[in-house]
Amino acid sequence: MSDTLLDLDATIARYATFAFDDTTPLLDAGLESLALLRLAVDVATDDDAEIDATRLADLKTVADLKGWLADLMPAAGTTEGDAR
């Protein structure tokens, strides 16, 4: 799981305009709603993935964001060719 968190940190850092850690409020990291949606699109690599934008209202901290993004990520060890 730590590799996933490191990847999420790097992905979030591309959109954050200020330094952050897990306890940082999203606005203090410079992450607004458009950046959050872009992050979701980056993380949800499955073209058929549904992004529940209503959960955005519940996100307060970077840790909350990581949890939401982790839910959007494809399951570890699965590939497109697995579903035959």
C-alpha positions, 0 to 999 in steps of 0.5 A: 500500500505504501507504493500506492500512497507514494504514487498518489503523493506524486500525482497530487503534487502535480496539481497542488500549489503548496506543500502538503501532508496527509493532514493538510486541508485541500484548499491550503494545498491549493487543490480546488474542485477542478484539480480534484476532478483532474486527479480523479481522471488521472487515477481512474485509468479504466475508461468505464470508471464512474467518478462520483463527484458528489463525494468531493463535498466530503473531502477535507484533507489530503488524506481524504483525497487519497482515500477517494483516489484509492477507491478509483484506482484499478485493483492491484494485479488486474489488467484489461486482459484478465476479464475474459 
